[in-house]
């Protein structure tokens, strides 16, 4: 009898909500055939069978919260020999969120995400008394909030994880922030010139794409900023590939998926990669692997801005050594050739760990970023 152990899908996930089974006891299953859909606080994931055989036992019911490492189901294999359980491969989720099985709502059999159950326990709320507004009566965090007089916000698992990481960063790293502004005429001109060609390839050439390409080029010139911190060795690990984390706002909280080898991508290839990543994040299709191995983070308040943001103090996404914030391009007063005028300006804030990077290095890196923003064609020289 083979025991299928719920695998660790990474990113610190220790439990998952069983949404539905796609097999029943007695069914024949092939290796890699989908058998269930689970939900974590970050993604919905289809689980494939790691063995071919006959389904002997489904150990959990839809709506149950299952701990990683627990026996998930049992499969009678052809030789029926004892085998050592091994983690299953995880398929990418479907484009649309999985639809839970119809489940009778009763105590102990309530569909709710792990973070929702935790919130209910913290507020001493009986989930069986809460009317779920999600699919098939699934209890959502907002349903918990509506049962309290204060209407307190229910933190998602993503927000909790991000809060823990940011707290670690703030209390461990020696944050130093440099604020600067750059004239953005060159960025706007390049976007205007290349957008028709991008549109012809069904691509959106956003300002984020151009900025990311310029920053990646600057990082190749200043590899100490494209680094991760080794706390045990008290030093930096330098990386050749620029794996750029891009901060994205979502209804689950702030996420930072990683765009890999940005320095090696053409501008249009980067535009396609970024567009696909944003769409996956919007549809909750990002996988744990999409958040790993970042070497530098770029955060852009962009379209969120209505006020004039002149600077921020971005928190470093540890174990990375630095992070750059850029504002929306806006027309502001500026001096050109000793004359005051109005023109497009982009404001920026660079934070870095002063234990390993000093002010002179920061100035040199910023000088290159500014030059590339003013003449972004330099970043395309290798294309």
C-alpha positions as CSV (number, residue, x, y, z in Angstrom):
1,X,0.0,0.0,0.0
2,X,1.5,3.3,-1.1
3,X,0.9,6.3,1.3
4,X,0.8,9.6,-0.6
5,X,2.2,12.3,1.7
6,X,1.1,15.9,1.2
7,X,4.2,17.6,-0.3
8,X,5.9,20.7,0.8
9,X,5.2,23.2,-2.0
10,X,7.7,25.7,-0.6
11,X,7.7,29.3,0.6
12,X,7.1,28.3,4.2
13,X,3.7,26.7,3.6
14,X,3.0,24.3,6.4
15,X,-0.7,23.5,5.7
16,X,-3.2,23.6,2.9
17,X,-7.0,23.6,2.5
18,X,-8.4,20.6,0.6
19,X,-10.8,22.1,-2.0
20,X,-12.0,18.9,-3.8
21,X,-11.1,15.4,-4.8
22,X,-11.2,14.4,-8.5
23,X,-11.1,10.7,-7.7
24,X,-13.1,8.3,-5.5
25,X,-12.1,5.1,-3.6
26,X,-11.9,2.2,-6.0
27,X,-10.9,4.4,-9.0
28,X,-8.0,3.5,-11.1
29,X,-5.4,6.3,-11.3
30,X,-2.4,6.7,-13.6
31,X,0.9,8.2,-12.5
32,X,0.7,12.0,-12.7
33,X,-3.1,12.0,-13.0
34,X,-4.7,14.8,-11.1
35,X,-6.4,13.6,-7.9
36,X,-7.2,16.7,-5.9
37,X,-7.0,20.5,-5.7
38,X,-5.6,22.2,-2.6
39,X,-5.4,25.9,-1.6
40,X,-2.8,27.7,0.4
41,X,-2.7,31.3,1.4
42,X,-0.8,32.1,-1.8
43,X,-2.0,29.8,-4.6
44,X,-4.4,27.0,-5.6
45,X,-2.6,23.9,-6.7
46,X,-3.5,20.7,-8.5
47,X,-2.0,17.6,-7.0
48,X,-1.0,14.7,-9.3
49,X,-0.8,11.0,-8.2
50,X,2.8,10.0,-7.7
51,X,1.9,6.3,-8.4
52,X,-0.4,4.3,-10.6
53,X,-2.8,2.0,-9.0
54,X,-6.2,1.8,-7.3
55,X,-7.4,4.5,-4.8
56,X,-7.7,2.7,-1.5
57,X,-8.5,5.6,0.9
58,X,-9.1,9.3,0.8
59,X,-7.9,10.4,4.2
60,X,-9.5,13.9,4.3
61,X,-12.7,15.6,3.4
62,X,-13.1,18.8,1.3
63,X,-12.9,21.7,3.7
64,X,-10.3,20.1,5.9
65,X,-7.0,21.8,6.6
66,X,-4.2,19.2,6.0
67,X,-0.7,19.6,7.5
68,X,2.3,19.1,5.2
69,X,3.8,15.7,5.8
70,X,0.4,14.1,6.6
71,X,-0.9,11.0,4.8
72,X,-3.1,12.5,2.1
73,X,-4.4,9.3,0.4
74,X,-3.6,5.7,0.0
75,X,-3.0,3.9,-3.3
76,X,-2.9,0.1,-3.8
77,X,-0.2,-0.4,-6.3
78,X,0.4,-3.4,-8.7
79,X,3.0,-5.1,-6.5
80,X,1.4,-3.8,-3.3
81,X,4.9,-3.6,-1.8
82,X,5.9,-1.2,1.0
83,X,7.3,1.9,-0.4
84,X,8.9,5.0,1.1
85,X,6.6,8.0,0.6
86,X,8.0,10.7,-1.6
87,X,6.8,14.2,-2.3
88,X,4.6,14.5,-5.3
89,X,5.2,16.8,-8.2
90,X,3.0,19.9,-8.3
91,X,1.2,20.9,-11.5
92,X,0.6,24.5,-12.4
93,X,-2.9,25.7,-11.4
94,X,-5.7,26.1,-13.8
95,X,-6.4,29.6,-15.2
96,X,-9.5,29.8,-13.1
97,X,-9.8,29.1,-9.4
98,X,-10.9,25.6,-8.7
99,X,-14.6,25.1,-7.8
100,X,-15.0,23.2,-4.5
101,X,-17.3,20.2,-4.2
102,X,-20.7,20.9,-2.8
103,X,-20.2,20.3,0.9
104,X,-22.9,20.3,3.6
105,X,-22.1,23.1,6.0
106,X,-21.7,21.6,9.4
107,X,-19.2,21.9,12.3
108,X,-15.9,20.3,11.4
109,X,-16.7,20.4,7.7
110,X,-16.4,24.1,6.8
111,X,-14.5,25.4,3.8
112,X,-12.1,28.1,4.9
113,X,-8.5,28.9,4.2
114,X,-5.9,28.2,7.0
115,X,-5.5,31.9,7.6
116,X,-9.2,32.4,7.9
117,X,-9.4,29.6,10.5
118,X,-6.6,31.1,12.4
119,X,-8.2,34.5,12.4
120,X,-11.5,33.0,13.6
121,X,-9.7,31.2,16.4
122,X,-7.9,34.4,17.5
123,X,-11.2,36.3,17.7
124,X,-13.0,33.4,19.3
125,X,-15.5,33.1,16.5
126,X,-17.2,29.8,15.7
127,X,-16.8,29.3,12.0
128,X,-20.0,27.2,11.9
129,X,-21.9,30.4,12.8
130,X,-20.5,32.4,10.0
131,X,-22.2,32.7,6.7
132,X,-19.6,32.2,3.9
133,X,-19.8,34.5,0.9
134,X,-17.3,32.5,-1.2
135,X,-18.0,29.8,-3.8
136,X,-20.1,26.9,-2.3
137,X,-20.3,28.7,1.0
138,X,-16.6,29.1,1.5
139,X,-15.9,31.3,4.5
140,X,-13.7,34.3,3.6
141,X,-11.7,36.6,5.8
142,X,-14.1,39.4,5.1
143,X,-16.9,37.2,6.5
144,X,-15.0,37.1,9.8
145,X,-14.6,40.8,9.8
146,X,-18.4,41.4,9.3
147,X,-19.1,39.5,12.4
148,X,-17.2,41.9,14.6
149,X,-18.3,45.3,15.7
150,X,-14.9,46.9,14.8
151,X,-14.9,45.5,11.3
152,X,-11.2,44.8,11.8
153,X,-9.1,43.8,8.7
154,X,-8.3,40.2,8.5
155,X,-4.6,39.8,7.5
156,X,-4.0,37.3,4.7
157,X,-1.2,34.7,4.8
158,X,0.7,36.7,2.3
159,X,0.5,39.8,4.4
160,X,1.5,37.9,7.5
161,X,4.5,36.4,5.7
162,X,5.5,39.8,4.3
163,X,5.2,41.4,7.7
164,X,7.5,38.9,9.2
165,X,10.0,39.3,6.5
166,X,9.9,43.1,6.6
167,X,10.2,43.1,10.4
168,X,13.3,40.9,10.1
169,X,14.8,43.2,7.5
170,X,14.2,46.4,9.5
171,X,15.6,45.0,12.7
172,X,18.6,43.1,11.2
173,X,19.8,45.1,8.2
174,X,21.5,48.6,8.5
175,X,19.2,50.4,6.1
176,X,20.5,53.5,4.4
177,X,18.4,55.4,1.9
178,X,19.5,57.8,-0.8
179,X,16.8,59.9,-2.6
180,X,17.3,61.4,-6.0
181,X,15.4,62.7,-9.1
182,X,16.0,62.3,-12.8
183,X,14.7,64.1,-15.8
184,X,12.5,61.6,-17.6
185,X,12.4,63.0,-21.2
186,X,14.5,60.2,-22.5
187,X,12.3,57.5,-20.9
188,X,9.2,59.0,-22.4
189,X,10.8,59.5,-25.8
190,X,11.9,55.8,-26.0
191,X,8.5,54.6,-24.9
192,X,6.8,56.7,-27.6
193,X,9.3,55.6,-30.3
194,X,9.1,51.8,-29.6
195,X,5.5,51.4,-28.6
196,X,4.1,51.0,-32.2
197,X,6.5,48.1,-32.8
198,X,5.6,46.6,-29.5
199,X,1.9,46.9,-30.2
200,X,2.4,45.2,-33.5
201,X,3.6,42.2,-31.5
202,X,0.7,42.4,-29.2
203,X,2.9,43.7,-26.4
204,X,2.5,46.6,-23.9
205,X,5.7,48.6,-23.5
206,X,5.0,49.9,-20.1
207,X,7.4,52.3,-18.3
208,X,8.1,49.6,-15.8
209,X,9.6,47.5,-18.6
210,X,12.0,50.3,-19.7
211,X,12.9,51.1,-16.1
212,X,13.6,47.5,-15.2
213,X,15.9,47.1,-18.3
214,X,17.8,50.2,-17.3
215,X,18.2,49.1,-13.7
216,X,19.3,45.7,-14.8
217,X,22.0,47.3,-17.0
218,X,23.2,49.4,-14.1
219,X,23.4,46.3,-11.9
220,X,25.7,44.6,-14.3
221,X,28.1,47.5,-13.8
222,X,27.7,47.4,-10.0
223,X,27.5,43.7,-9.1
224,X,27.7,44.4,-5.3
225,X,24.2,45.7,-5.5
226,X,23.0,42.6,-7.3
227,X,23.8,40.5,-4.3
228,X,22.4,38.5,-1.4
229,X,23.5,38.6,2.2
230,X,25.2,35.7,3.8
231,X,24.7,36.4,7.5
232,X,26.8,33.4,8.6
233,X,29.8,34.5,6.6
234,X,29.0,38.2,7.2
235,X,29.4,39.0,3.6
236,X,27.8,39.3,0.2
237,X,27.2,36.7,-2.4
238,X,27.5,38.3,-5.9
239,X,25.3,37.1,-8.8
240,X,25.9,37.2,-12.5
241,X,22.2,36.9,-13.4
242,X,19.9,39.8,-12.5
243,X,16.9,38.1,-11.1
244,X,14.7,41.1,-10.4
245,X,11.9,41.0,-7.9
246,X,9.0,43.2,-9.0
247,X,6.7,44.3,-6.2
248,X,3.0,43.8,-7.2
249,X,-0.1,44.8,-5.3
250,X,-2.8,42.2,-5.2
251,X,-6.0,41.4,-3.2
252,X,-3.9,38.9,-1.2
253,X,-1.3,41.5,-0.3
254,X,2.0,42.6,-1.7
255,X,3.8,39.9,-3.7
256,X,7.3,40.0,-5.2
257,X,7.6,37.6,-8.2
258,X,11.0,37.4,-9.8
259,X,11.8,38.2,-13.4
260,X,14.9,36.0,-14.2
261,X,18.0,37.0,-16.3
262,X,16.6,40.5,-17.0
263,X,20.1,41.6,-18.1
264,X,20.0,39.0,-21.0
265,X,16.4,39.7,-22.2
266,X,15.6,42.1,-25.0
267,X,13.2,44.9,-24.2
268,X,10.3,43.2,-26.0
269,X,11.1,39.8,-24.4
270,X,11.1,41.5,-21.0
271,X,7.8,43.2,-21.8
272,X,6.2,39.8,-22.6
273,X,7.7,38.2,-19.5
274,X,6.5,41.0,-17.3
275,X,3.0,41.0,-18.9
276,X,2.7,37.2,-18.3
277,X,3.8,37.6,-14.7
278,X,1.3,40.4,-13.9
279,X,-1.5,38.3,-15.5
280,X,-0.5,35.2,-13.5
281,X,-0.5,37.3,-10.3
282,X,-3.9,38.8,-11.1
283,X,-5.3,35.3,-11.7
284,X,-3.6,33.8,-8.6
285,X,-1.5,31.4,-10.8
286,X,1.9,32.3,-9.4
287,X,3.8,29.3,-8.0
288,X,6.2,29.2,-5.1
289,X,9.1,29.0,-7.6
290,X,8.1,32.3,-9.1
291,X,9.2,34.1,-5.9
292,X,12.6,32.5,-5.4
293,X,16.2,33.5,-6.0
294,X,15.7,37.2,-6.4
295,X,18.9,39.3,-6.3
296,X,17.4,42.8,-6.4
297,X,13.9,44.3,-6.0
298,X,12.3,47.1,-8.0
299,X,9.2,48.7,-6.5
300,X,7.1,51.2,-8.5
301,X,4.0,53.0,-7.1
302,X,3.3,54.1,-10.7
303,X,-0.4,54.1,-11.4
304,X,-1.3,54.1,-7.8
305,X,-0.2,57.7,-7.3
306,X,-2.4,60.7,-7.3
307,X,-0.4,62.8,-4.8
308,X,3.2,63.8,-5.6
309,X,5.6,61.3,-4.0
310,X,9.0,62.8,-3.7
311,X,10.7,60.0,-1.8
312,X,10.2,56.9,0.3
313,X,12.2,54.6,2.5
314,X,11.8,51.2,0.8
315,X,12.5,48.2,3.0
316,X,15.1,45.8,1.7
317,X,13.7,42.4,0.7
318,X,16.2,40.3,2.7
319,X,18.4,38.4,2.0
320,X,18.9,40.9,-0.9
321,X,21.2,43.8,-0.3
322,X,19.3,46.6,-2.0
323,X,16.0,47.8,-3.3
324,X,15.0,50.7,-5.6
325,X,11.7,52.6,-5.5
326,X,10.6,54.8,-8.4
327,X,7.7,57.2,-8.7
328,X,5.3,57.9,-11.4
329,X,6.7,60.3,-14.0
330,X,5.1,63.7,-13.5
331,X,5.6,67.2,-14.7
332,X,7.4,69.2,-12.0
333,X,9.6,72.3,-11.7
334,X,13.2,71.6,-12.7
335,X,16.3,73.5,-13.7
336,X,17.7,73.0,-17.3
337,X,20.7,75.0,-18.5
338,X,20.4,77.3,-15.4
339,X,16.8,78.0,-16.3
340,X,13.7,77.1,-14.3
341,X,11.1,75.2,-16.4
342,X,8.4,72.5,-16.0
343,X,9.2,69.1,-17.3
344,X,8.9,65.3,-16.7
345,X,10.7,64.1,-13.6
346,X,10.9,60.7,-12.0
347,X,11.7,60.5,-8.3
348,X,13.7,57.5,-6.8
349,X,14.8,56.1,-3.5
350,X,17.6,53.6,-3.1
351,X,17.9,51.6,0.1
352,X,20.9,49.4,0.8
353,X,22.5,47.5,3.7
354,X,25.2,49.8,5.0
355,X,27.1,46.9,6.6
356,X,28.2,45.8,3.2
357,X,27.7,48.7,0.8
358,X,29.0,52.3,1.5
359,X,27.8,55.7,0.4
360,X,30.4,56.1,-2.3
361,X,29.2,52.9,-3.9
362,X,25.6,54.1,-3.6
363,X,26.5,57.4,-5.4
364,X,28.3,55.6,-8.2
365,X,25.3,53.2,-8.7
366,X,22.8,56.1,-8.7
367,X,24.9,58.1,-11.2
368,X,24.6,55.1,-13.6
369,X,20.9,54.7,-13.0
370,X,20.4,58.4,-13.7
371,X,22.4,58.3,-16.9
372,X,20.5,55.3,-18.1
373,X,17.2,56.9,-17.3
374,X,18.2,60.0,-19.2
375,X,19.6,58.0,-22.2
376,X,17.8,54.6,-22.0
377,X,19.1,53.6,-25.4
378,X,22.3,52.7,-23.7
379,X,20.5,49.8,-22.0
380,X,19.5,48.4,-25.5
381,X,23.0,48.6,-26.9
382,X,23.5,44.8,-26.7
383,X,20.2,44.0,-28.5
